[in-house]
Amino acid sequence: MARQPQLNLPGIPQHIVQRGNNRLPCFLDDTDRKRYLRYLHLLR
């Protein structure tokens, strides 16, 4: 059975989980992680 659509309400925080494929790290180093966080901030 498919997942139900998630509600996206303005001003309500969402819990986001990110995992690497086969339990590998998602980021190569701290610079890579900070770049990702900057990109996320731009999407707000």
mmCIF file of the N, C-alpha and C atoms, coordinates in Angstrom:
data_MODEL
# 
_entry.id   MODEL 
# 
loop_
_atom_site.group_PDB 
_atom_site.id 
_atom_site.type_symbol 
_atom_site.label_atom_id 
_atom_site.label_alt_id 
_atom_site.label_comp_id 
_atom_site.label_asym_id 
_atom_site.label_entity_id 
_atom_site.label_seq_id 
_atom_site.pdbx_PDB_ins_code 
_atom_site.Cartn_x 
_atom_site.Cartn_y 
_atom_site.Cartn_z 
_atom_site.occupancy 
_atom_site.B_iso_or_equiv 
_atom_site.pdbx_formal_charge 
_atom_site.auth_seq_id 
_atom_site.auth_comp_id 
_atom_site.auth_asym_id 
_atom_site.auth_atom_id 
_atom_site.pdbx_PDB_model_num 
ATOM 1   N N  . MET A 1 1  ? 0.837  -1.174 0.000  1.00 0.00 ? 1  MET A N  1 
ATOM 2   C CA . MET A 1 1  ? 0.000  0.000  0.000  1.00 0.00 ? 1  MET A CA 1 
ATOM 3   C C  . MET A 1 1  ? 0.892  1.252  0.000  1.00 0.00 ? 1  MET A C  1 
ATOM 4   N N  . ALA A 1 2  ? 0.536  2.217  -0.810 1.00 0.00 ? 2  ALA A N  1 
ATOM 5   C CA . ALA A 1 2  ? 1.317  3.450  -0.921 1.00 0.00 ? 2  ALA A CA 1 
ATOM 6   C C  . ALA A 1 2  ? 1.149  4.312  0.323  1.00 0.00 ? 2  ALA A C  1 
ATOM 7   N N  . ARG A 1 3  ? 2.151  5.137  0.573  1.00 0.00 ? 3  ARG A N  1 
ATOM 8   C CA . ARG A 1 3  ? 2.079  6.056  1.711  1.00 0.00 ? 3  ARG A CA 1 
ATOM 9   C C  . ARG A 1 3  ? 1.055  7.147  1.440  1.00 0.00 ? 3  ARG A C  1 
ATOM 10  N N  . GLN A 1 4  ? 0.429  7.600  2.500  1.00 0.00 ? 4  GLN A N  1 
ATOM 11  C CA . GLN A 1 4  ? -0.519 8.705  2.396  1.00 0.00 ? 4  GLN A CA 1 
ATOM 12  C C  . GLN A 1 4  ? 0.252  10.008 2.168  1.00 0.00 ? 4  GLN A C  1 
ATOM 13  N N  . PRO A 1 5  ? -0.308 10.944 1.397  1.00 0.00 ? 5  PRO A N  1 
ATOM 14  C CA . PRO A 1 5  ? 0.360  12.236 1.215  1.00 0.00 ? 5  PRO A CA 1 
ATOM 15  C C  . PRO A 1 5  ? 0.552  12.946 2.553  1.00 0.00 ? 5  PRO A C  1 
ATOM 16  N N  . GLN A 1 6  ? 1.664  13.616 2.704  1.00 0.00 ? 6  GLN A N  1 
ATOM 17  C CA . GLN A 1 6  ? 1.959  14.342 3.936  1.00 0.00 ? 6  GLN A CA 1 
ATOM 18  C C  . GLN A 1 6  ? 1.411  15.763 3.854  1.00 0.00 ? 6  GLN A C  1 
ATOM 19  N N  . LEU A 1 7  ? 0.943  16.271 4.967  1.00 0.00 ? 7  LEU A N  1 
ATOM 20  C CA . LEU A 1 7  ? 0.490  17.655 5.019  1.00 0.00 ? 7  LEU A CA 1 
ATOM 21  C C  . LEU A 1 7  ? 1.694  18.582 5.085  1.00 0.00 ? 7  LEU A C  1 
ATOM 22  N N  . ASN A 1 8  ? 1.635  19.659 4.336  1.00 0.00 ? 8  ASN A N  1 
ATOM 23  C CA . ASN A 1 8  ? 2.691  20.661 4.359  1.00 0.00 ? 8  ASN A CA 1 
ATOM 24  C C  . ASN A 1 8  ? 2.040  21.990 4.713  1.00 0.00 ? 8  ASN A C  1 
ATOM 25  N N  . LEU A 1 9  ? 1.986  22.296 6.013  1.00 0.00 ? 9  LEU A N  1 
ATOM 26  C CA . LEU A 1 9  ? 1.325  23.498 6.487  1.00 0.00 ? 9  LEU A CA 1 
ATOM 27  C C  . LEU A 1 9  ? 2.354  24.589 6.769  1.00 0.00 ? 9  LEU A C  1 
ATOM 28  N N  . PRO A 1 10 ? 2.121  25.800 6.267  1.00 0.00 ? 10 PRO A N  1 
ATOM 29  C CA . PRO A 1 10 ? 3.063  26.893 6.509  1.00 0.00 ? 10 PRO A CA 1 
ATOM 30  C C  . PRO A 1 10 ? 3.264  27.139 8.007  1.00 0.00 ? 10 PRO A C  1 
ATOM 31  N N  . GLY A 1 11 ? 4.515  27.322 8.395  1.00 0.00 ? 11 GLY A N  1 
ATOM 32  C CA . GLY A 1 11 ? 4.839  27.636 9.782  1.00 0.00 ? 11 GLY A CA 1 
ATOM 33  C C  . GLY A 1 11 ? 4.901  26.432 10.708 1.00 0.00 ? 11 GLY A C  1 
ATOM 34  N N  . ILE A 1 12 ? 4.616  25.238 10.202 1.00 0.00 ? 12 ILE A N  1 
ATOM 35  C CA . ILE A 1 12 ? 4.655  24.029 11.019 1.00 0.00 ? 12 ILE A CA 1 
ATOM 36  C C  . ILE A 1 12 ? 5.931  23.259 10.664 1.00 0.00 ? 12 ILE A C  1 
ATOM 37  N N  . PRO A 1 13 ? 6.824  23.031 11.644 1.00 0.00 ? 13 PRO A N  1 
ATOM 38  C CA . PRO A 1 13 ? 8.064  22.308 11.347 1.00 0.00 ? 13 PRO A CA 1 
ATOM 39  C C  . PRO A 1 13 ? 7.787  20.857 10.942 1.00 0.00 ? 13 PRO A C  1 
ATOM 40  N N  . GLN A 1 14 ? 8.691  20.307 10.156 1.00 0.00 ? 14 GLN A N  1 
ATOM 41  C CA . GLN A 1 14 ? 8.594  18.919 9.729  1.00 0.00 ? 14 GLN A CA 1 
ATOM 42  C C  . GLN A 1 14 ? 9.842  18.163 10.178 1.00 0.00 ? 14 GLN A C  1 
ATOM 43  N N  . HIS A 1 15 ? 9.664  16.903 10.492 1.00 0.00 ? 15 HIS A N  1 
ATOM 44  C CA . HIS A 1 15 ? 10.778 16.036 10.867 1.00 0.00 ? 15 HIS A CA 1 
ATOM 45  C C  . HIS A 1 15 ? 11.305 15.400 9.580  1.00 0.00 ? 15 HIS A C  1 
ATOM 46  N N  . ILE A 1 16 ? 12.574 15.631 9.283  1.00 0.00 ? 16 ILE A N  1 
ATOM 47  C CA . ILE A 1 16 ? 13.174 15.111 8.051  1.00 0.00 ? 16 ILE A CA 1 
ATOM 48  C C  . ILE A 1 16 ? 14.311 14.181 8.431  1.00 0.00 ? 16 ILE A C  1 
ATOM 49  N N  . VAL A 1 17 ? 14.347 13.021 7.801  1.00 0.00 ? 17 VAL A N  1 
ATOM 50  C CA . VAL A 1 17 ? 15.412 12.048 8.026  1.00 0.00 ? 17 VAL A CA 1 
ATOM 51  C C  . VAL A 1 17 ? 16.129 11.819 6.706  1.00 0.00 ? 17 VAL A C  1 
ATOM 52  N N  . GLN A 1 18 ? 17.437 11.884 6.737  1.00 0.00 ? 18 GLN A N  1 
ATOM 53  C CA . GLN A 1 18 ? 18.230 11.606 5.541  1.00 0.00 ? 18 GLN A CA 1 
ATOM 54  C C  . GLN A 1 18 ? 19.211 10.505 5.885  1.00 0.00 ? 18 GLN A C  1 
ATOM 55  N N  . ARG A 1 19 ? 19.251 9.493  5.054  1.00 0.00 ? 19 ARG A N  1 
ATOM 56  C CA . ARG A 1 19 ? 20.143 8.365  5.287  1.00 0.00 ? 19 ARG A CA 1 
ATOM 57  C C  . ARG A 1 19 ? 20.959 8.106  4.040  1.00 0.00 ? 19 ARG A C  1 
ATOM 58  N N  . GLY A 1 20 ? 22.187 7.645  4.236  1.00 0.00 ? 20 GLY A N  1 
ATOM 59  C CA . GLY A 1 20 ? 23.026 7.267  3.110  1.00 0.00 ? 20 GLY A CA 1 
ATOM 60  C C  . GLY A 1 20 ? 22.652 5.886  2.587  1.00 0.00 ? 20 GLY A C  1 
ATOM 61  N N  . ASN A 1 21 ? 22.929 5.648  1.332  1.00 0.00 ? 21 ASN A N  1 
ATOM 62  C CA . ASN A 1 21 ? 22.667 4.358  0.718  1.00 0.00 ? 21 ASN A CA 1 
ATOM 63  C C  . ASN A 1 21 ? 23.573 3.300  1.344  1.00 0.00 ? 21 ASN A C  1 
ATOM 64  N N  . ASN A 1 22 ? 23.011 2.164  1.721  1.00 0.00 ? 22 ASN A N  1 
ATOM 65  C CA . ASN A 1 22 ? 23.766 1.079  2.356  1.00 0.00 ? 22 ASN A CA 1 
ATOM 66  C C  . ASN A 1 22 ? 24.504 1.543  3.612  1.00 0.00 ? 22 ASN A C  1 
ATOM 67  N N  . ARG A 1 23 ? 23.881 2.457  4.337  1.00 0.00 ? 23 ARG A N  1 
ATOM 68  C CA . ARG A 1 23 ? 24.445 3.001  5.597  1.00 0.00 ? 23 ARG A CA 1 
ATOM 69  C C  . ARG A 1 23 ? 25.770 3.747  5.422  1.00 0.00 ? 23 ARG A C  1 
ATOM 70  N N  . LEU A 1 24 ? 26.039 4.208  4.225  1.00 0.00 ? 24 LEU A N  1 
ATOM 71  C CA . LEU A 1 24 ? 27.229 5.019  3.987  1.00 0.00 ? 24 LEU A CA 1 
ATOM 72  C C  . LEU A 1 24 ? 26.952 6.456  4.429  1.00 0.00 ? 24 LEU A C  1 
ATOM 73  N N  . PRO A 1 25 ? 27.995 7.221  4.738  1.00 0.00 ? 25 PRO A N  1 
ATOM 74  C CA . PRO A 1 25 ? 27.786 8.621  5.116  1.00 0.00 ? 25 PRO A CA 1 
ATOM 75  C C  . PRO A 1 25 ? 27.148 9.412  3.978  1.00 0.00 ? 25 PRO A C  1 
ATOM 76  N N  . CYS A 1 26 ? 26.325 10.378 4.333  1.00 0.00 ? 26 CYS A N  1 
ATOM 77  C CA . CYS A 1 26 ? 25.677 11.236 3.327  1.00 0.00 ? 26 CYS A CA 1 
ATOM 78  C C  . CYS A 1 26 ? 26.622 12.320 2.825  1.00 0.00 ? 26 CYS A C  1 
ATOM 79  N N  . PHE A 1 27 ? 27.594 12.688 3.644  1.00 0.00 ? 27 PHE A N  1 
ATOM 80  C CA . PHE A 1 27 ? 28.482 13.792 3.302  1.00 0.00 ? 27 PHE A CA 1 
ATOM 81  C C  . PHE A 1 27 ? 29.931 13.322 3.332  1.00 0.00 ? 27 PHE A C  1 
ATOM 82  N N  . LEU A 1 28 ? 30.730 13.876 2.429  1.00 0.00 ? 28 LEU A N  1 
ATOM 83  C CA . LEU A 1 28 ? 32.138 13.494 2.337  1.00 0.00 ? 28 LEU A CA 1 
ATOM 84  C C  . LEU A 1 28 ? 32.960 14.072 3.477  1.00 0.00 ? 28 LEU A C  1 
ATOM 85  N N  . ASP A 1 29 ? 32.629 15.311 3.862  1.00 0.00 ? 29 ASP A N  1 
ATOM 86  C CA . ASP A 1 29 ? 33.364 15.985 4.935  1.00 0.00 ? 29 ASP A CA 1 
ATOM 87  C C  . ASP A 1 29 ? 32.497 17.108 5.493  1.00 0.00 ? 29 ASP A C  1 
ATOM 88  N N  . ASP A 1 30 ? 33.029 17.850 6.454  1.00 0.00 ? 30 ASP A N  1 
ATOM 89  C CA . ASP A 1 30 ? 32.267 18.906 7.101  1.00 0.00 ? 30 ASP A CA 1 
ATOM 90  C C  . ASP A 1 30 ? 31.909 20.025 6.118  1.00 0.00 ? 30 ASP A C  1 
ATOM 91  N N  . THR A 1 31 ? 32.792 20.322 5.175  1.00 0.00 ? 31 THR A N  1 
ATOM 92  C CA . THR A 1 31 ? 32.508 21.352 4.165  1.00 0.00 ? 31 THR A CA 1 
ATOM 93  C C  . THR A 1 31 ? 31.323 20.938 3.304  1.00 0.00 ? 31 THR A C  1 
ATOM 94  N N  . ASP A 1 32 ? 31.276 19.698 2.927  1.00 0.00 ? 32 ASP A N  1 
ATOM 95  C CA . ASP A 1 32 ? 30.170 19.158 2.136  1.00 0.00 ? 32 ASP A CA 1 
ATOM 96  C C  . ASP A 1 32 ? 28.850 19.276 2.910  1.00 0.00 ? 32 ASP A C  1 
ATOM 97  N N  . ARG A 1 33 ? 28.874 18.950 4.201  1.00 0.00 ? 33 ARG A N  1 
ATOM 98  C CA . ARG A 1 33 ? 27.679 19.042 5.045  1.00 0.00 ? 33 ARG A CA 1 
ATOM 99  C C  . ARG A 1 33 ? 27.205 20.482 5.175  1.00 0.00 ? 33 ARG A C  1 
ATOM 100 N N  . LYS A 1 34 ? 28.131 21.423 5.366  1.00 0.00 ? 34 LYS A N  1 
ATOM 101 C CA . LYS A 1 34 ? 27.760 22.835 5.499  1.00 0.00 ? 34 LYS A CA 1 
ATOM 102 C C  . LYS A 1 34 ? 27.171 23.374 4.198  1.00 0.00 ? 34 LYS A C  1 
ATOM 103 N N  . ARG A 1 35 ? 27.706 22.950 3.057  1.00 0.00 ? 35 ARG A N  1 
ATOM 104 C CA . ARG A 1 35 ? 27.169 23.363 1.761  1.00 0.00 ? 35 ARG A CA 1 
ATOM 105 C C  . ARG A 1 35 ? 25.717 22.895 1.626  1.00 0.00 ? 35 ARG A C  1 
ATOM 106 N N  . TYR A 1 36 ? 25.450 21.656 2.025  1.00 0.00 ? 36 TYR A N  1 
ATOM 107 C CA . TYR A 1 36 ? 24.100 21.105 1.974  1.00 0.00 ? 36 TYR A CA 1 
ATOM 108 C C  . TYR A 1 36 ? 23.150 21.928 2.849  1.00 0.00 ? 36 TYR A C  1 
ATOM 109 N N  . LEU A 1 37 ? 23.586 22.278 4.052  1.00 0.00 ? 37 LEU A N  1 
ATOM 110 C CA . LEU A 1 37 ? 22.743 23.068 4.945  1.00 0.00 ? 37 LEU A CA 1 
ATOM 111 C C  . LEU A 1 37 ? 22.462 24.458 4.372  1.00 0.00 ? 37 LEU A C  1 
ATOM 112 N N  . ARG A 1 38 ? 23.439 25.054 3.687  1.00 0.00 ? 38 ARG A N  1 
ATOM 113 C CA . ARG A 1 38 ? 23.214 26.353 3.031  1.00 0.00 ? 38 ARG A CA 1 
ATOM 114 C C  . ARG A 1 38 ? 22.158 26.217 1.941  1.00 0.00 ? 38 ARG A C  1 
ATOM 115 N N  . TYR A 1 39 ? 22.223 25.159 1.139  1.00 0.00 ? 39 TYR A N  1 
ATOM 116 C CA . TYR A 1 39 ? 21.229 24.930 0.081  1.00 0.00 ? 39 TYR A CA 1 
ATOM 117 C C  . TYR A 1 39 ? 19.837 24.757 0.676  1.00 0.00 ? 39 TYR A C  1 
ATOM 118 N N  . LEU A 1 40 ? 19.740 24.019 1.783  1.00 0.00 ? 40 LEU A N  1 
ATOM 119 C CA . LEU A 1 40 ? 18.438 23.850 2.431  1.00 0.00 ? 40 LEU A CA 1 
ATOM 120 C C  . LEU A 1 40 ? 17.877 25.192 2.904  1.00 0.00 ? 40 LEU A C  1 
ATOM 121 N N  . HIS A 1 41 ? 18.752 26.024 3.440  1.00 0.00 ? 41 HIS A N  1 
ATOM 122 C CA . HIS A 1 41 ? 18.316 27.319 3.935  1.00 0.00 ? 41 HIS A CA 1 
ATOM 123 C C  . HIS A 1 41 ? 17.773 28.183 2.788  1.00 0.00 ? 41 HIS A C  1 
ATOM 124 N N  . LEU A 1 42 ? 18.349 28.075 1.612  1.00 0.00 ? 42 LEU A N  1 
ATOM 125 C CA . LEU A 1 42 ? 17.888 28.861 0.458  1.00 0.00 ? 42 LEU A CA 1 
ATOM 126 C C  . LEU A 1 42 ? 16.496 28.438 -0.008 1.00 0.00 ? 42 LEU A C  1 
ATOM 127 N N  . LEU A 1 43 ? 16.100 27.214 0.285  1.00 0.00 ? 43 LEU A N  1 
ATOM 128 C CA . LEU A 1 43 ? 14.792 26.716 -0.150 1.00 0.00 ? 43 LEU A CA 1 
ATOM 129 C C  . LEU A 1 43 ? 13.645 27.225 0.700  1.00 0.00 ? 43 LEU A C  1 
ATOM 130 N N  . ARG A 1 44 ? 13.949 27.812 1.864  1.00 0.00 ? 44 ARG A N  1 
ATOM 131 C CA . ARG A 1 44 ? 12.867 28.290 2.743  1.00 0.00 ? 44 ARG A CA 1 
ATOM 132 C C  . ARG A 1 44 ? 12.139 29.448 2.153  1.00 0.00 ? 44 ARG A C  1 
# 
